[in-house]
Amino acid sequence: MGTSSWGSPSSRPASFVLSLGPSLLAGLLDTTSPVVAGAMAFVMFLTATGAQFAVQRLDRRTILLAGAVSTTIGMGALIAAVRASSVPLLVAAALLAGAGQGMGQLGGLSLLNSSVPPSRLAEANAALNVGGYVPAGVLPVTAGYLSDVVGLTAGATVFGAVLMALALVGGLVVRAGPPSAQRKEA
């Protein structure tokens, strides 16, 4: 397919909100309300959608770099939130993760649409989704088991640090890539 190094699986940052968010909220707010956790997930996905509309006219490189930056800052906010027991930082982390997810997904899909032959597009889209959703499942499950052993704060910190590192590497790959592979089709 030749584009896998450019398309960044975008579901990993959001996976923390869906998997660890309820536990983090329970610890930070002393509540187990599914409505509160659901509201945070809703706002994250709303932000992902809004980010896609906001950046759709930008070139792919800018979109992917902005997604990497948003994810990196979001994971920094997650780490700060669990260390400081801060609900506002946790919400900021969810919003930034949503924006990062939206931009990563838009950038990856637009790259596929512009560089993969139509006869192979379904296959490439499936590969992009598998490449995004497998880690989106594995990372939070691993963080959950780790949290059982070392505590929620340490587990969420490791989760955030791993995703931050992945986002930084993804951003560096995009930044170092050839500009011709990143042009947006008109």
PAZAPA-4460 file (N, C-alpha, C; in steps of 0.05 Angstrom, whole numbers, plus 32768, in hexadecimal, padded with zeros to 4 digits):
% residues 186
    n_x    n_y    n_z   ca_x   ca_y   ca_z    c_x    c_y    c_z   seq   type   mol
   8010   7FE9   8000   8000   8000   8000   8011   8019   8000     1      M     A
   8028   8019   800E   803B   802F   800C   8034   8048   801C     2      G     A
   801D   8049   802A   8016   8061   8038   8014   805C   8056     3      T     A
   8019   8045   805F   8015   803F   807B   8025   8050   808E     4      S     A
   803D   8059   8085   804D   806A   8097   8041   8086   809A     5      S     A
   802F   808E   8088   8023   80A9   808A   8009   80A9   8098     6      W     A
   7FF8   8095   8094   7FDE   8095   80A1   7FE1   808D   80BE     7      G     A
   7FDA   809F   80D0   7FDD   8099   80EC   7FC3   808E   80F7     8      S     A
   7FC3   8076   8103   7FAB   806C   8110   7FA2   8080   8125     9      P     A
   7F89   8088   8124   7F81   809E   8134   7F70   8098   814C    10      S     A
   7F6A   807F   8150   7F58   8079   8166   7F65   8075   8181    11      S     A
   7F80   8072   8181   7F8D   806D   819A   7F89   8083   81AE    12      R     A
   7F8C   809D   81A8   7F89   80B2   81BC   7F6E   80B1   81C9    13      P     A
   7F59   80AC   81B9   7F3E   80AC   81C4   7F38   8094   81D5    14      A     A
   7F48   807F   81D2   7F42   8066   81E0   7F45   806A   81FE    15      S     A
   7F55   807E   8207   7F57   8082   8224   7F3D   808C   822F    16      F     A
   7F2E   809D   8220   7F15   80A8   822A   7F00   8092   822D    17      V     A
   7F00   8080   8219   7EEC   806B   8219   7EF3   8055   822D    18      L     A
   7F0D   8050   8233   7F13   803A   8244   7F1B   8043   8260    19      S     A
   7F2E   8056   8262   7F37   805F   827C   7F27   8076   8287    20      L     A
   7F19   8085   8276   7F0B   809D   827F   7EF8   8098   8296    21      G     A
   7EE7   8083   8295   7ED5   807F   82AC   7EE3   807A   82C6    22      P     A
   7EF9   806A   82C5   7F09   8065   82DD   7F16   807F   82E7    23      S     A
   7F21   808F   82D5   7F2E   80A8   82DD   7F19   80BB   82E8    24      L     A
   7F02   80BD   82DC   7EED   80CE   82E6   7EE3   80C5   8301    25      L     A
   7EE1   80AB   8305   7ED8   80A1   831F   7EEC   80A9   8334    26      A     A
   7F06   80A7   832E   7F1A   80AF   8342   7F1B   80CD   8346    27      G     A
   7F19   80DD   8331   7F1B   80FA   8333   7F02   8107   833D    28      L     A
   7EEB   80FD   8335   7ED2   8109   833D   7EC3   80FA   8353    29      L     A
   7ECE   80E3   8359   7EC1   80D1   836D   7EA5   80CA   8364    30      D     A
   7EA2   80C4   834A   7E88   80BD   833F   7E8C   80A5   832B    31      T     A
   7E78   8095   832A   7E78   807F   8316   7E61   8083   8302    32      T     A
   7E58   809B   82FF   7E42   80A1   82ED   7E49   809B   82D0    33      S     A
   7E3A   808A   82C3   7E3F   8085   82A7   7E39   809D   8295    34      P     A
   7E27   80AF   829F   7E20   80C7   8291   7E38   80DA   828E    35      V     A
   7E47   80DD   82A4   7E5F   80EE   82A4   7E74   80E3   8291    36      V     A
   7E79   80C9   8292   7E8D   80BD   8280   7E83   80BE   8264    37      A     A
   7E6A   80B9   825F   7E5F   80BB   8244   7E60   80D7   8239    38      G     A
   7E5B   80EB   824A   7E5D   8106   8241   7E79   810D   8238    39      A     A
   7E8D   8104   8247   7EA8   8109   8240   7EAF   80FC   8225    40      M     A
   7EA6   80E4   8221   7EAB   80D6   8207   7E9C   80E5   81F1    41      A     A
   7E84   80ED   81F6   7E74   80FC   81E1   7E83   8116   81D9    42      F     A
   7E8C   8125   81ED   7E9A   813E   81E7   7EB4   8138   81D7    43      V     A
   7EC2   8122   81DE   7EDA   811B   81D0   7ED4   8115   81B2    44      M     A
   7EBF   8106   81AD   7EB9   80FF   8191   7EAD   8118   8182    45      F     A
   7E9F   8129   8190   7E95   8142   8184   7EAD   8153   817C    46      L     A
   7EC1   8154   818D   7EDA   8163   8187   7EE8   8157   816F    47      T     A
   7EE9   813C   816E   7EF5   812F   8156   7EE8   8137   813D    48      A     A
   7ECD   8137   813D   7EBE   813F   8125   7EC2   815C   811F    49      T     A
   7EC1   816D   8133   7EC5   818A   812E   7EE1   8190   8123    50      G     A
   7EF5   8182   812D   7F11   8186   8124   7F13   817E   8106    51      A     A
   7F05   8169   80FE   7F06   8161   80E2   7EFA   8177   80D0    52      Q     A
   7EE4   8183   80D9   7ED8   8198   80C9   7EEA   81B1   80C9    53      F     A
   7EF7   81B6   80E0   7F07   81CE   80E2   7F21   81CD   80D1    54      A     A
   7F2C   81B5   80CD   7F46   81B4   80BF   7F43   81A8   80A3    55      V     A
   7F2C   81A2   809A   7F28   8193   8081   7F34   81A1   8069    56      Q     A
   7F38   81BB   8069   7F44   81CA   8052   7F62   81CB   8054    57      R     A
   7F6E   81C2   806A   7F8B   81C3   806D   7F98   81AC   805E    58      L     A
   7FB1   81AE   8058   7FBF   8197   804B   7FC3   8181   805F    59      D     A
   7FC6   8168   8055   7FC8   8150   8066   7FDF   8153   807A    60      R     A
   7FF5   815D   8072   800C   815E   8084   8005   816F   809C    61      R     A
   7FF9   8186   8098   7FF1   8198   80AE   7FDC   818A   80C0    62      T     A
   7FC9   817C   80B3   7FB5   816E   80C3   7FC1   8158   80D4    63      I     A
   7FD3   8148   80C8   7FE0   8133   80D8   7FF2   813D   80ED    64      L     A
   8001   8153   80E7   8012   815F   80FC   8001   816B   8113    65      L     A
   7FEC   8178   810C   7FDA   8183   8120   7FCE   816D   8131    66      A     A
   7FC6   8157   8125   7FBC   8141   8134   7FD0   8135   8147    67      G     A
   7FE9   8133   813E   7FFF   8129   814F   8004   813C   8167    68      A     A
   8004   8156   8161   8008   816A   8176   7FF1   8169   818A    69      V     A
   7FD8   8168   8181   7FC1   8167   8192   7FC2   814E   81A4    70      S     A
   7FC9   8137   8198   7FCB   811E   81A7   7FE1   8120   81BC    71      T     A
   7FF8   812B   81B5   800E   812D   81C7   8007   813F   81DF    72      T     A
   7FFB   8156   81D9   7FF3   8168   81EF   7FDD   815B   8200    73      I     A
   7FCA   814D   81F2   7FB5   813F   8200   7FBF   812A   8214    74      G     A
   7FD3   811B   820B   7FDD   8106   821D   7FED   8113   8234    75      M     A
   7FFA   812A   822E   8007   8139   8244   7FF2   8142   8258    76      G     A
   7FDB   814C   824E   7FC5   8154   8260   7FBA   813C   8270    77      A     A
   7FB9   8125   8263   7FAF   810D   8271   7FC2   8107   8288    78      L     A
   7FDC   8107   8283   7FEF   8101   8298   7FED   8115   82AF    79      I     A
   7FEB   812F   82A7   7FE8   8144   82BB   7FCE   8141   82CB    80      A     A
   7FB8   8139   82BD   7F9E   8136   82CA   7F9F   8120   82E0    81      A     A
   7FAB   8109   82D9   7FAB   80F4   82ED   7FBE   80F9   8304    82      V     A
   7FD4   8107   82FE   7FE7   810E   8313   7FDD   8124   8325    83      R     A
   7FCD   8137   831A   7FC3   814D   832A   7FA6   8149   8333    84      A     A
   7F9A   8132   832C   7F7E   812C   8331   7F6C   8143   8327    85      S     A
   7F70   814B   830E   7F63   8162   8303   7F4E   815A   82EE    86      S     A
   7F35   815F   82F4   7F20   815A   82E0   7F22   816C   82C8    87      V     A
   7F28   8187   82CB   7F2A   8198   82B4   7F41   818E   82A1    88      P     A
   7F57   8185   82AC   7F6C   817B   829B   7F64   8161   828D    89      L     A
   7F54   8150   829A   7F4B   8137   828E   7F38   813E   8277    90      L     A
   7F27   8152   827B   7F15   815A   8265   7F25   8166   824E    91      V     A
   7F39   8176   8254   7F4B   8181   823F   7F59   816A   8230    92      A     A
   7F61   8156   823F   7F6E   813F   8232   7F5B   8131   821F    93      A     A
   7F42   812E   8227   7F2E   8122   8216   7F29   8132   81FD    94      A     A
   7F27   814D   8200   7F22   815E   81E9   7F3A   815E   81D6    95      L     A
   7F52   815F   81E0   7F6A   815E   81CF   7F6C   8142   81C2    96      L     A
   7F66   812D   81D0   7F67   8112   81C4   7F52   8110   81AE    97      A     A
   7F3B   811C   81B2   7F26   811C   819D   7F2F   812B   8185    98      G     A
   7F3B   8142   8189   7F45   8152   8172   7F5B   8142   8164    99      A     A
   7F6D   8136   8173   7F83   8126   8167   7F78   810E   8157   100      G     A
   7F64   8101   8162   7F57   80EB   8154   7F4A   80F4   813A   101      Q     A
   7F3B   8109   813C   7F2E   8113   8124   7F41   811B   810E   102      G     A
   7F56   8129   8115   7F69   8132   8101   7F7A   811A   80F6   103      M     A
   7F81   8108   8108   7F90   80F0   80FF   7F7F   80DF   80EC   104      G     A
   7F66   80DC   80F2   7F55   80CC   80E1   7F50   80DA   80C6   105      Q     A
   7F4B   80F4   80C7   7F47   8103   80AE   7F60   8102   809D   106      L     A
   7F77   8107   80A9   7F90   8107   809A   7F96   80EC   808E   107      G     A
   7F93   80D7   809E   7F98   80BB   8094   7F85   80B3   807E   108      G     A
   7F6C   80B9   8081   7F59   80B1   806C   7F5C   80C1   8053   109      L     A
   7F62   80DB   8055   7F67   80EB   803D   7F80   80E2   802F   110      S     A
   7F94   80DA   803E   7FAC   80D0   8032   7FA7   80B6   8022   111      L     A
   7F97   80A5   802E   7F90   808C   8020   7F80   8092   8006   112      L     A
   7F6D   80A4   8008   7F5D   80AB   7FF1   7F6D   80B7   7FDA   113      N     A
   7F83   80C4   7FE0   7F93   80D1   7FCC   7FA9   80C0   7FC1   114      S     A
   7FB1   80AB   7FCF   7FC9   809D   7FC7   7FC5   807F   7FC3   115      S     A
   7FAD   8075   7FC8   7FA8   8058   7FC4   7F95   8055   7FAC   116      V     A
   7F9B   8043   7F9A   7F89   803E   7F83   7F6D   8037   7F8D   117      P     A
   7F59   8040   7F7F   7F3D   803A   7F88   7F38   801C   7F8C   118      P     A
   7F44   800B   7F7C   7F40   7FEE   7F7F   7F4B   7FE3   7F99   119      S     A
   7F5D   7FF2   7FA6   7F69   7FE9   7FBF   7F61   7FFA   7FD7   120      R     A
   7F4F   800D   7FD3   7F48   801F   7FE8   7F3A   8012   8000   121      L     A
   7F29   7FFF   7FFB   7F1B   7FF1   8011   7F30   7FE2   8022   122      A     A
   7F42   7FD5   8015   7F57   7FC6   8022   7F69   7FD9   8033   123      E     A
   7F70   7FEF   8028   7F81   8003   8036   7F72   800F   804E   124      A     A
   7F58   8014   804A   7F48   801F   8060   7F46   800B   8077   125      N     A
   7F42   7FF2   806F   7F41   7FDC   8084   7F5B   7FDB   8093   126      A     A
   7F72   7FDC   8085   7F8C   7FDB   8092   7F90   7FF3   80A5   127      A     A
   7F87   800B   809C   7F89   8023   80AD   7F79   801F   80C7   128      L     A
   7F61   8014   80C4   7F4F   8010   80DB   7F5B   7FFB   80EE   129      N     A
   7F65   7FE5   80E3   7F71   7FD0   80F4   7F89   7FDC   8102   130      V     A
   7F99   7FEB   80F3   7FB1   7FF7   80FF   7FAA   800B   8115   131      G     A
   7F93   8016   8114   7F8A   8029   8129   7F7C   801C   8140   132      G     A
   7F6A   8009   813A   7F59   7FFF   814F   7F65   7FE8   815F   133      Y     A
   7F78   7FD9   8153   7F86   7FC5   8163   7F95   7FD2   817A   134      V     A
   7FA6   7FE6   8174   7FB4   7FF3   818B   7FA0   8002   819D   135      P     A
   7F8A   800C   8192   7F76   801A   81A2   7F69   8007   81B6   136      A     A
   7F69   7FED   81B1   7F60   7FD9   81C4   7F75   7FCF   81D6   137      G     A
   7F8C   7FCA   81CB   7FA2   7FBE   81DA   7FAE   7FD1   81EF   138      V     A
   7FB2   7FEA   81E7   7FBE   7FFD   81FA   7FAE   8002   8213   139      L     A
   7F94   8008   8211   7F85   800D   822A   7F81   7FF3   823A   140      P     A
   7F7F   7FDC   822D   7F7C   7FC3   823D   7F96   7FBF   824C   141      V     A
   7FAD   7FC3   823F   7FC7   7FC1   824C   7FC9   7FD5   8263   142      T     A
   7FC0   7FEE   825E   7FC1   8002   8273   7FAF   7FFB   828A   143      A     A
   7F98   7FEE   8284   7F86   7FE5   8299   7F93   7FD0   82AB   144      G     A
   7FA0   7FBC   829E   7FAE   7FA8   82AE   7FC4   7FB4   82BE   145      Y     A
   7FD3   7FC6   82B1   7FE9   7FD4   82BF   7FDF   7FE4   82D6   146      L     A
   7FC8   7FF1   82D3   7FBB   8001   82E8   7FB4   7FEF   8300   147      S     A
   7FAB   7FD6   82FA   7FA5   7FC4   8310   7FBD   7FBD   8321   148      D     A
   7FD5   7FBD   8314   7FED   7FB6   8322   7FFA   7FCE   832F   149      V     A
   7FFC   7FE4   8321   800B   7FFC   832B   7FFA   8013   8333   150      V     A
   7FE0   8011   832F   7FCE   8027   8335   7FC5   8036   831C   151      G     A
   7FAE   8043   831E   7FA2   8051   8308   7FB3   8068   82FF   152      L     A
   7FBE   8077   8311   7FCF   808E   830A   7FE7   8085   82F9   153      T     A
   7FF5   8071   8303   800D   8068   82F4   8005   805B   82DA   154      A     A
   7FF0   804B   82D9   7FE7   803F   82C1   7FDF   8053   82AC   155      G     A
   7FCF   8068   82B4   7FC7   807C   82A1   7FDF   808D   8298   156      A     A
   7FF2   8091   82AA   800B   80A0   82A2   801A   8091   828D   157      T     A
   801D   8077   8290   802C   8066   827C   801C   8067   8262   158      V     A
   8002   8064   8263   7FF1   8065   824B   7FF5   807F   823D   159      F     A
   7FF3   8095   824B   7FF6   80B0   823F   8012   80B4   8234   160      G     A
   8027   80AA   8242   8042   80AD   8238   8047   809D   821F   161      A     A
   803C   8085   821D   803F   8074   8205   8031   8082   81EE   162      V     A
   8019   808B   81F2   800A   8099   81DC   8018   80B3   81D4   163      L     A
   8023   80C1   81E8   8031   80DA   81E2   804A   80D4   81D0   164      M     A
   8058   80BF   81D7   806F   80B7   81C7   8067   80AF   81AB   165      A     A
   8052   809F   81A9   8048   8097   818E   8040   80AF   817D   166      L     A
   8032   80C2   818A   802A   80DA   817B   8042   80EB   8173   167      A     A
   8056   80ED   8184   806F   80FB   817D   807D   80EE   8165   168      L     A
   807F   80D4   8166   808C   80C5   8150   807C   80C9   8136   169      V     A
   8061   80C6   8138   8051   80CA   8121   8054   80E6   8115   170      G     A
   8055   80FA   8126   8059   8116   811D   8074   8119   810F   171      G     A
   8088   810D   811B   80A3   810E   810E   80A4   8100   80F3   172      L     A
   8096   80EA   80F1   8095   80DC   80D7   8087   80ED   80C2   173      V     A
   8071   80F9   80CA   8063   810B   80B7   8075   8123   80AF   174      V     A
   8081   812E   80C3   8092   8146   80BE   80A9   813F   80AC   175      R     A
   80B5   8128   80AF   80CC   8120   809F   80C5   8116   8083   176      A     A
   80AC   8110   807F   80A4   8104   8065   80A6   8116   804E   177      G     A
   80A5   810A   8036   80A6   811A   801E   808D   812B   801A   178      P     A
   8091   8145   8014   8079   8157   8010   8067   814D   7FFA   179      P     A
   8071   8140   7FE5   8060   8138   7FCF   804C   8123   7FD8   180      S     A
   8053   8113   7FED   8040   80FF   7FF7   802B   810B   8009   181      A     A
   802D   8125   800F   801B   8131   8022   8009   8146   8016   182      Q     A
   800B   814B   7FFC   7FFA   815F   7FEF   7FDD   8157   7FF1   183      R     A
   7FCC   816A   7FF4   7FAF   8165   7FF5   7FA4   8167   7FD9   184      K     A
   7F93   8155   7FD2   7F86   8156   7FB8   7F71   816C   7FB8   185      E     A
   7F6E   817A   7FA3   7F5A   818F   7FA1   7F3F   8184   7F9A   186      A     A
***
